[in-house]
Amino acid sequence: MQRSTKTQFPKFRDPGIKKLAKSAQSWPNTKQGSVDDVDGDGNPVKSDALTRQLVYLGRQIELFGTGGGLFRLMISDFLTHIARINNNETILKAAELFTESGILWQSVGQELLALSPLSSSETTDSVLKMLIQELAKIEAIEKSALEKLALI
């Protein structure tokens, strides 16, 4: 009997990624004006609100928050170990998908961190579009991984 990923993994699904992508689409309208911030060295800087939001998200992903890419890679390592012990190709495929997701998360985090208060609005807009596109990819990859795990 096939189990639903919704019931098997109620906390670890993609609604957070969907919410982030949906929220990010509204940021050009909701993140306006300039804000006080600090650069990587702790020096005070002025930044436009959208750029600051994107840089802060990059910091959350890669420096002090969810561990985005790292967390997915740890899941992948664990699943790979379990797959090898049990000679299970389904678990191994899920592990590969989490590796792919982790690499995408790290790439997104690095792109966000590359922004600065001096970034042009065109650069910020381009990074925002990349973020939304990559979140859709990550969501699909993780959904597929969880669907595979639900089959075991």
C-alpha positions as CSV (number, residue, x, y, z in Angstrom):
1,M,0.0,0.0,0.0
2,Q,1.4,3.4,-1.0
3,R,1.6,5.9,1.8
4,S,1.1,9.6,1.4
5,T,4.1,11.9,2.0
6,K,1.6,14.3,3.6
7,T,0.9,11.9,6.4
8,Q,4.3,10.3,6.6
9,F,6.3,13.6,6.7
10,P,3.9,16.3,8.0
11,K,6.7,18.6,9.3
12,F,9.2,18.0,6.6
13,R,7.4,18.8,3.4
14,D,7.6,21.7,1.0
15,P,5.0,24.2,2.4
16,G,7.8,26.3,3.8
17,I,9.6,26.5,0.5
18,K,6.3,27.3,-1.2
19,K,5.6,30.1,1.3
20,L,9.0,31.5,0.9
21,A,8.7,31.6,-2.9
22,K,5.2,33.2,-2.7
23,S,6.4,35.7,-0.2
24,A,9.5,36.6,-2.3
25,Q,7.3,37.4,-5.2
26,S,5.7,40.2,-3.2
27,W,9.0,41.6,-1.9
28,P,9.4,44.2,-4.7
29,N,6.2,45.8,-3.4
30,T,6.7,45.2,0.3
31,K,10.4,45.7,0.8
32,Q,10.8,49.3,-0.3
33,G,12.9,52.3,0.9
34,S,16.2,52.2,2.6
35,V,17.2,50.5,5.9
36,D,20.2,50.7,8.2
37,D,22.3,47.5,8.2
38,V,25.8,46.4,8.9
39,D,28.2,44.9,6.4
40,G,30.2,41.7,6.9
41,D,32.7,43.5,9.0
42,G,30.1,45.1,11.3
43,N,30.3,48.6,9.8
44,P,27.1,50.5,9.5
45,V,25.7,50.8,5.9
46,K,22.5,52.0,4.2
47,S,20.8,49.5,2.0
48,D,17.7,49.3,0.0
49,A,15.1,47.1,1.8
50,L,14.9,44.5,-0.9
51,T,18.6,44.0,-1.2
52,R,18.8,43.7,2.6
53,Q,16.1,41.1,2.7
54,L,17.9,39.0,0.1
55,V,21.3,39.3,1.9
56,Y,19.7,38.5,5.2
57,L,18.1,35.4,3.7
58,G,21.5,34.4,2.4
59,R,22.9,34.8,5.9
60,Q,20.1,32.6,7.3
61,I,20.7,29.9,4.7
62,E,24.4,29.8,4.8
63,L,25.7,31.4,8.0
64,F,23.4,31.2,11.0
65,G,20.0,29.9,10.2
66,T,18.6,26.8,8.8
67,G,21.8,25.4,7.3
68,G,19.8,25.0,4.1
69,G,22.3,23.2,1.9
70,L,24.2,21.6,4.8
71,F,21.1,20.2,6.4
72,R,20.1,18.6,3.1
73,L,23.6,17.1,2.6
74,M,23.5,15.6,6.1
75,I,20.1,14.0,5.2
76,S,21.7,12.7,2.0
77,D,24.7,11.2,3.9
78,F,22.4,9.5,6.4
79,L,20.1,8.1,3.6
80,T,23.1,6.9,1.6
81,H,24.4,5.0,4.6
82,I,21.0,3.4,5.2
83,A,20.6,2.6,1.5
84,R,23.9,0.8,1.4
85,I,23.3,-1.2,4.6
86,N,19.9,-2.3,3.2
87,N,20.9,-2.5,-0.5
88,N,17.9,-0.2,-1.3
89,E,17.9,1.7,-4.5
90,T,14.8,3.8,-3.6
91,I,16.5,5.2,-0.5
92,L,19.7,5.8,-2.5
93,K,17.7,7.8,-5.1
94,A,16.1,9.9,-2.4
95,A,19.6,10.5,-1.0
96,E,20.8,11.7,-4.5
97,L,17.8,14.0,-4.7
98,F,18.7,15.5,-1.3
99,T,22.3,16.0,-2.5
100,E,20.9,17.9,-5.5
101,S,18.7,20.0,-3.3
102,G,21.6,20.7,-0.9
103,I,23.8,21.9,-3.7
104,L,21.0,24.1,-5.0
105,W,20.5,25.6,-1.5
106,Q,24.2,26.4,-1.2
107,S,24.2,28.0,-4.6
108,V,21.2,30.1,-3.7
109,G,22.8,31.1,-0.4
110,Q,26.0,32.1,-2.1
111,E,24.2,34.2,-4.7
112,L,22.3,36.0,-2.0
113,L,25.4,36.7,0.0
114,A,27.1,38.1,-3.1
115,L,24.7,41.1,-3.0
116,S,25.8,44.3,-1.3
117,P,24.3,47.6,-0.5
118,L,26.1,48.9,-3.6
119,S,24.3,46.3,-5.9
120,S,22.3,47.8,-8.6
121,S,18.5,47.4,-8.7
122,E,18.9,45.3,-11.8
123,T,21.3,43.0,-10.0
124,T,18.9,42.7,-7.0
125,D,16.0,42.0,-9.3
126,S,17.9,39.4,-11.2
127,V,18.9,37.7,-7.9
128,L,15.3,37.8,-6.7
129,K,14.1,36.1,-10.0
130,M,16.8,33.5,-9.5
131,L,15.7,32.8,-6.0
132,I,12.1,32.2,-7.0
133,Q,13.1,29.9,-9.8
134,E,15.5,27.9,-7.7
135,L,13.0,27.5,-4.9
136,A,10.6,26.0,-7.4
137,K,13.3,23.5,-8.4
138,I,14.2,22.7,-4.8
139,E,10.5,22.2,-3.9
140,A,10.1,19.7,-6.8
141,I,13.3,17.8,-5.9
142,E,12.4,17.5,-2.3
143,K,8.9,16.5,-3.0
144,S,10.2,13.7,-5.3
145,A,12.7,12.6,-2.6
146,L,10.0,12.4,0.1
147,E,7.6,10.5,-2.3
148,K,10.3,7.9,-2.8
149,L,10.8,7.6,1.0
150,A,7.1,7.2,1.5
151,L,7.3,4.0,-0.7
152,I,9.6,2.1,1.6
